[in-house]
Every structure is written in C-alpha cells, then in structure tokens.
Amino acid sequence: MQIQPTTITQKGQVTIPAPVRKALGLKSGDQVKFILTKKKEAKIKPAKRFSIMSLYGSLKVKVKYKATDDIYKIIKQEEQAWPEAAVERDQKSKIR
C-alpha cells in the first residue's frame, strides 16, 4: 500500500492524488464517501453512481385503464359533460 500525502485547504478541501483517483476510477465530478474507523482513520470509497434507471419499478402505480380505448371513452364522456356543466353554472349565476 502506497501512502499519498495531501494538504487540507482553509475551506476543508482535500485534493485526491492522481494515483489514488486512477486506482479508484474517479473522474472530475464524481462523489466519494469518507468512512471513519474506530482507529480514527478515514477510508475513502467512490460513491455509487446514481442512474435514473435504477429507480425503474421502485414505485407501484395503480393503473385503472389499460387500453387506450378506455381512455378515449372517458375523454368523450368528459367532453359531453362540459356543455351541461356550463349551463348549470350559467343558471346558478342568474339565481344569485
């Protein structure tokens, strides 16, 4: 195991030496985890890369309508109800 010294800046930042970055497969913008041991040592590990595809299937979605025909029927029913709703609103506004 090779020791690679580095310096902590005033902001608490540390430059990871190139041989360490190369060995861990780290690139600019990658995230790392610091793991503190009971011996007051810190280990550095690459953080797992997040992929939107890793979320696929994690949420259960209840699908009421599976066929597009069902969706078109509902849209048609809603469209037919619009004039009736408009008349009802108009009548209610005249009563006030």
N, CA, C and O atoms as a DFTB+ gen file, in Angstrom:
384 C
 N C O
     1  1       0.850      -1.178       0.000
     2  2       0.000       0.000       0.000
     3  2       0.892       1.236       0.000
     4  3       1.836       1.346       0.783
     5  1       0.570       2.157      -0.893
     6  2       1.380       3.359      -1.058
     7  2       0.711       4.525      -0.331
     8  3      -0.503       4.697      -0.434
     9  1       1.477       5.317       0.393
    10  2       0.959       6.483       1.099
    11  2       1.090       7.694       0.194
    12  3       2.155       7.951      -0.367
    13  1      -0.004       8.438       0.055
    14  2      -0.032       9.635      -0.788
    15  2      -0.390      10.834       0.090
    16  3      -1.565      11.007       0.416
    17  1       0.570      11.664       0.482
    18  2       0.263      12.829       1.315
    19  2      -0.476      13.910       0.521
    20  3      -0.283      14.051      -0.687
    21  1      -1.309      14.656       1.208
    22  2      -2.027      15.783       0.609
    23  2      -2.298      16.806       1.701
    24  3      -2.152      16.497       2.884
    25  1      -2.689      18.008       1.327
    26  2      -2.895      19.104       2.273
    27  2      -4.362      19.515       2.295
    28  3      -5.034      19.517       1.264
    29  1      -4.849      19.862       3.482
    30  2      -6.222      20.349       3.633
    31  2      -6.208      21.864       3.481
    32  3      -5.402      22.541       4.120
    33  1      -7.090      22.404       2.644
    34  2      -7.171      23.855       2.438
    35  2      -7.941      24.498       3.588
    36  3      -8.482      23.803       4.448
    37  1      -7.986      25.848       3.598
    38  2      -8.732      26.574       4.624
    39  2     -10.223      26.239       4.576
    40  3     -10.913      26.315       5.592
    41  1     -10.711      25.874       3.405
    42  2     -12.124      25.516       3.250
    43  2     -12.388      24.052       3.616
    44  3     -13.526      23.589       3.532
    45  1     -11.354      23.328       4.017
    46  2     -11.512      21.928       4.384
    47  2     -11.474      20.986       3.197
    48  3     -11.859      19.823       3.311
    49  1     -11.010      21.482       2.058
    50  2     -10.953      20.658       0.855
    51  2      -9.637      19.896       0.784
    52  3      -8.596      20.355       1.255
    53  1      -9.723      18.719       0.180
    54  2      -8.548      17.867       0.018
    55  2      -8.445      17.479      -1.448
    56  3      -9.436      17.086      -2.063
    57  1      -7.253      17.590      -2.003
    58  2      -7.023      17.113      -3.365
    59  2      -6.664      15.640      -3.287
    60  3      -5.733      15.250      -2.582
    61  1      -7.407      14.834      -4.015
    62  2      -7.107      13.400      -4.045
    63  2      -5.995      13.196      -5.067
    64  3      -6.162      13.543      -6.236
    65  1      -4.876      12.645      -4.646
    66  2      -3.749      12.462      -5.568
    67  2      -4.143      11.630      -6.795
    68  3      -4.981      10.732      -6.717
    69  1      -3.516      11.954      -7.920
    70  2      -3.823      11.293      -9.194
    71  2      -3.724       9.770      -9.126
    72  3      -4.605       9.092      -9.654
    73  1      -2.685       9.197      -8.495
    74  2      -2.627       7.728      -8.443
    75  2      -3.823       7.106      -7.695
    76  3      -4.286       6.018      -8.039
    77  1      -4.306       7.815      -6.675
    78  2      -5.463       7.319      -5.912
    79  2      -6.724       7.423      -6.766
    80  3      -7.522       6.487      -6.821
    81  1      -6.902       8.580      -7.441
    82  2      -8.067       8.753      -8.333
    83  2      -8.086       7.675      -9.405
    84  3      -9.131       7.101      -9.710
    85  1      -6.911       7.408      -9.973
    86  2      -6.813       6.409     -11.037
    87  2      -7.156       5.014     -10.504
    88  3      -7.893       4.263     -11.142
    89  1      -6.616       4.681      -9.338
    90  2      -6.858       3.359      -8.748
    91  2      -8.332       3.147      -8.405
    92  3      -8.843       2.031      -8.499
    93  1      -9.016       4.235      -8.003
    94  2     -10.432       4.140      -7.641
    95  2     -11.361       4.400      -8.827
    96  3     -12.577       4.252      -8.715
    97  1     -10.780       4.788      -9.959
    98  2     -11.597       5.061     -11.142
    99  2     -12.414       6.332     -11.017
   100  3     -13.516       6.422     -11.558
   101  1     -11.876       7.322     -10.302
   102  2     -12.592       8.579     -10.076
   103  2     -12.304       9.589     -11.175
   104  3     -11.181       9.714     -11.663
   105  1     -13.370      10.309     -11.548
   106  2     -13.236      11.386     -12.531
   107  2     -13.776      12.669     -11.917
   108  3     -14.441      12.638     -10.881
   109  1     -13.491      13.785     -12.552
   110  2     -13.985      15.077     -12.087
   111  2     -15.511      15.030     -11.979
   112  3     -16.190      14.585     -12.904
   113  1     -16.036      15.488     -10.860
   114  2     -17.484      15.499     -10.649
   115  2     -18.009      14.270      -9.920
   116  3     -19.145      14.273      -9.447
   117  1     -17.194      13.217      -9.822
   118  2     -17.617      12.019      -9.087
   119  2     -17.694      12.335      -7.599
   120  3     -17.007      13.232      -7.109
   121  1     -18.525      11.599      -6.891
   122  2     -18.634      11.763      -5.447
   123  2     -17.917      10.618      -4.749
   124  3     -17.819       9.508      -5.272
   125  1     -17.414      10.920      -3.545
   126  2     -16.742       9.910      -2.732
   127  2     -17.360       9.901      -1.337
   128  3     -17.997      10.869      -0.921
   129  1     -17.164       8.805      -0.629
   130  2     -17.606       8.682       0.760
   131  2     -16.369       8.569       1.636
   132  3     -15.417       7.870       1.290
   133  1     -16.385       9.257       2.767
   134  2     -15.338       9.100       3.761
   135  2     -15.914       8.238       4.880
   136  3     -16.966       8.557       5.434
   137  1     -15.237       7.163       5.207
   138  2     -15.684       6.252       6.251
   139  2     -14.694       6.347       7.403
   140  3     -13.504       6.082       7.239
   141  1     -15.207       6.732       8.579
   142  2     -14.353       6.855       9.765
   143  2     -14.325       5.525      10.502
   144  3     -15.368       4.923      10.755
   145  1     -13.122       5.071      10.844
   146  2     -12.967       3.804      11.562
   147  2     -12.813       4.070      13.059
   148  3     -12.607       5.207      13.484
   149  1     -12.916       3.012      13.842
   150  2     -12.734       3.139      15.294
   151  2     -11.314       3.559      15.651
   152  3     -11.072       4.112      16.724
   153  1     -10.386       3.296      14.752
   154  2      -8.981       3.652      14.976
   155  2      -8.696       5.105      14.594
   156  3      -7.536       5.502      14.492
   157  1      -9.746       5.896      14.384
   158  2      -9.637       7.303      13.975
   159  2      -8.898       7.440      12.651
   160  3      -8.070       8.332      12.469
   161  1      -9.217       6.540      11.738
   162  2      -8.696       6.599      10.375
   163  2      -9.880       6.859       9.450
   164  3     -11.029       6.564       9.776
   165  1      -9.566       7.415       8.301
   166  2     -10.609       7.656       7.308
   167  2     -10.308       6.841       6.066
   168  3      -9.187       6.840       5.556
   169  1     -11.323       6.153       5.592
   170  2     -11.207       5.416       4.330
   171  2     -12.033       6.178       3.301
   172  3     -13.072       6.753       3.625
   173  1     -11.568       6.175       2.085
   174  2     -12.295       6.861       1.019
   175  2     -12.764       5.820       0.008
   176  3     -11.998       4.956      -0.422
   177  1     -14.044       5.922      -0.361
   178  2     -14.621       4.994      -1.342
   179  2     -15.418       5.802      -2.357
   180  3     -16.016       6.821      -2.011
   181  1     -15.428       5.357      -3.598
   182  2     -16.285       6.020      -4.580
   183  2     -17.745       5.819      -4.176
   184  3     -18.142       4.722      -3.784
   185  1     -18.539       6.887      -4.273
   186  2     -19.974       6.764      -4.016
   187  2     -20.605       6.079      -5.221
   188  3     -20.139       6.234      -6.350
   189  1     -21.661       5.327      -4.975
   190  2     -22.332       4.654      -6.085
   191  2     -22.892       5.698      -7.030
   192  3     -23.474       6.696      -6.604
   193  1     -22.713       5.460      -8.295
   194  2     -23.248       6.374      -9.300
   195  2     -24.743       6.167      -9.397
   196  3     -25.224       5.037      -9.480
   197  1     -25.470       7.266      -9.386
   198  2     -26.930       7.220      -9.460
   199  2     -27.366       7.164     -10.912
   200  3     -26.872       7.907     -11.759
   201  1     -28.277       6.291     -11.172
   202  2     -28.850       6.179     -12.511
   203  2     -30.363       6.254     -12.383
   204  3     -30.947       5.593     -11.525
   205  1     -30.992       7.044     -13.218
   206  2     -32.447       7.152     -13.195
   207  2     -33.083       5.790     -13.438
   208  3     -34.169       5.508     -12.931
   209  1     -32.412       4.953     -14.208
   210  2     -32.945       3.620     -14.486
   211  2     -32.918       2.727     -13.241
   212  3     -33.625       1.721     -13.183
   213  1     -32.109       3.093     -12.256
   214  2     -32.072       2.294     -11.034
   215  2     -33.376       2.433     -10.249
   216  3     -33.668       1.611      -9.379
   217  1     -34.161       3.469     -10.552
   218  2     -35.446       3.671      -9.887
   219  2     -36.586       2.912     -10.559
   220  3     -37.679       2.814     -10.002
   221  1     -36.337       2.378     -11.746
   222  2     -37.384       1.703     -12.502
   223  2     -37.996       0.573     -11.679
   224  3     -37.297      -0.316     -11.192
   225  1     -39.300       0.630     -11.540
   226  2     -40.025      -0.410     -10.821
   227  2     -40.069      -0.221      -9.319
   228  3     -40.659      -1.045      -8.620
   229  1     -39.460       0.843      -8.795
   230  2     -39.438       1.038      -7.351
   231  2     -40.757       1.596      -6.827
   232  3     -41.055       1.457      -5.641
   233  1     -41.544       2.222      -7.687
   234  2     -42.846       2.750      -7.295
   235  2     -43.942       1.886      -7.896
   236  3     -43.886       1.503      -9.064
   237  1     -44.934       1.590      -7.079
   238  2     -46.062       0.827      -7.588
   239  2     -47.120       1.815      -8.054
   240  3     -47.533       2.700      -7.305
   241  1     -47.544       1.657      -9.272
   242  2     -48.540       2.549      -9.857
   243  2     -49.787       1.734     -10.139
   244  3     -49.738       0.698     -10.801
   245  1     -50.908       2.224      -9.621
   246  2     -52.172       1.555      -9.906
   247  2     -52.709       2.104     -11.218
   248  3     -52.972       3.299     -11.346
   249  1     -52.864       1.240     -12.163
   250  2     -53.368       1.643     -13.474
   251  2     -54.822       1.224     -13.560
   252  3     -55.145       0.038     -13.496
   253  1     -55.708       2.226     -13.710
   254  2     -57.131       1.928     -13.805
   255  2     -57.517       1.517     -15.217
   256  3     -58.332       0.615     -15.413
   257  1     -56.935       2.176     -16.180
   258  2     -57.327       1.959     -17.566
   259  2     -56.120       1.462     -18.338
   260  3     -55.111       2.157     -18.453
   261  1     -56.230       0.280     -18.855
   262  2     -55.097      -0.298     -19.555
   263  2     -55.162      -0.050     -21.053
   264  3     -54.127       0.098     -21.703
   265  1     -56.346      -0.003     -21.596
   266  2     -56.484       0.144     -23.041
   267  2     -56.720       1.603     -23.405
   268  3     -57.395       2.330     -22.677
   269  1     -56.169       2.022     -24.520
   270  2     -56.375       3.404     -24.962
   271  2     -57.835       3.652     -25.286
   272  3     -58.306       4.784     -25.184
   273  1     -58.564       2.604     -25.679
   274  2     -59.997       2.765     -25.954
   275  2     -60.728       3.248     -24.710
   276  3     -61.620       4.091     -24.803
   277  1     -60.357       2.719     -23.538
   278  2     -60.977       3.149     -22.289
   279  2     -60.710       4.626     -22.037
   280  3     -61.593       5.355     -21.587
   281  1     -59.515       5.055     -22.321
   282  2     -59.149       6.460     -22.109
   283  2     -59.952       7.356     -23.045
   284  3     -60.455       8.398     -22.627
   285  1     -60.074       6.958     -24.303
   286  2     -60.854       7.751     -25.260
   287  2     -62.320       7.832     -24.846
   288  3     -62.952       8.872     -25.033
   289  1     -62.869       6.761     -24.290
   290  2     -64.259       6.773     -23.819
   291  2     -64.427       7.797     -22.697
   292  3     -65.402       8.549     -22.676
   293  1     -63.484       7.821     -21.778
   294  2     -63.554       8.760     -20.656
   295  2     -63.451      10.192     -21.155
   296  3     -64.195      11.061     -20.700
   297  1     -62.543      10.447     -22.081
   298  2     -62.393      11.797     -22.637
   299  2     -63.687      12.230     -23.305
   300  3     -64.129      13.365     -23.130
   301  1     -64.290      11.340     -24.063
   302  2     -65.540      11.652     -24.762
   303  2     -66.651      11.969     -23.755
   304  3     -67.417      12.911     -23.955
   305  1     -66.740      11.189     -22.680
   306  2     -67.742      11.439     -21.643
   307  2     -67.527      12.809     -21.001
   308  3     -68.484      13.545     -20.758
   309  1     -66.267      13.145     -20.729
   310  2     -65.954      14.441     -20.134
   311  2     -66.333      15.579     -21.075
   312  3     -66.906      16.582     -20.650
   313  1     -66.011      15.415     -22.350
   314  2     -66.334      16.456     -23.332
   315  2     -67.839      16.651     -23.448
   316  3     -68.307      17.779     -23.608
   317  1     -68.601      15.563     -23.369
   318  2     -70.056      15.664     -23.453
   319  2     -70.634      16.329     -22.210
   320  3     -71.695      16.950     -22.280
   321  1     -69.959      16.209     -21.088
   322  2     -70.438      16.799     -19.843
   323  2     -70.151      18.295     -19.764
   324  3     -70.782      18.997     -18.974
   325  1     -69.216      18.797     -20.564
   326  2     -68.867      20.219     -20.495
   327  2     -70.055      21.136     -20.764
   328  3     -70.286      22.045     -19.967
   329  1     -70.828      20.953     -21.845
   330  2     -71.950      21.868     -22.084
   331  2     -72.966      21.838     -20.948
   332  3     -73.502      22.881     -20.575
   333  1     -73.237      20.657     -20.392
   334  2     -74.178      20.557     -19.280
   335  2     -73.665      21.327     -18.071
   336  3     -74.430      22.024     -17.404
   337  1     -72.396      21.206     -17.792
   338  2     -71.801      21.908     -16.656
   339  2     -71.839      23.414     -16.877
   340  3     -72.058      24.177     -15.937
   341  1     -71.628      23.840     -18.111
   342  2     -71.663      25.275     -18.421
   343  2     -73.064      25.825     -18.223
   344  3     -73.222      26.926     -17.696
   345  1     -74.087      25.081     -18.635
   346  2     -75.479      25.515     -18.464
   347  2     -75.804      25.601     -16.982
   348  3     -76.421      26.573     -16.545
   349  1     -75.403      24.605     -16.199
   350  2     -75.649      24.622     -14.754
   351  2     -74.996      25.832     -14.099
   352  3     -75.614      26.495     -13.266
   353  1     -73.743      26.128     -14.471
   354  2     -73.046      27.288     -13.914
   355  2     -73.768      28.570     -14.282
   356  3     -73.906      29.472     -13.456
   357  1     -74.229      28.651     -15.525
   358  2     -74.927      29.844     -16.005
   359  2     -76.222      30.043     -15.230
   360  3     -76.554      31.164     -14.844
   361  1     -76.956      28.952     -15.001
   362  2     -78.214      29.043     -14.266
   363  2     -77.973      29.450     -12.819
   364  3     -78.731      30.249     -12.268
   365  1     -76.935      28.915     -12.201
   366  2     -76.612      29.268     -10.816
   367  2     -76.231      30.734     -10.700
   368  3     -76.562      31.381      -9.706
   369  1     -75.544      31.265     -11.697
   370  2     -75.122      32.669     -11.632
   371  2     -76.319      33.602     -11.799
   372  3     -76.293      34.716     -11.276
   373  1     -77.364      33.182     -12.509
   374  2     -78.570      34.006     -12.689
   375  2     -79.418      34.023     -11.431
   376  3     -80.129      34.996     -11.180
   377  1     -79.356      32.963     -10.634
   378  2     -80.147      32.866      -9.409
   379  2     -79.632      33.841      -8.366
   380  3     -80.422      34.384      -7.593
   381  1     -78.369      34.070      -8.324
   382  2     -77.760      34.954      -7.313
   383  2     -78.152      36.330      -7.564
   384  3     -77.748      37.231      -6.829
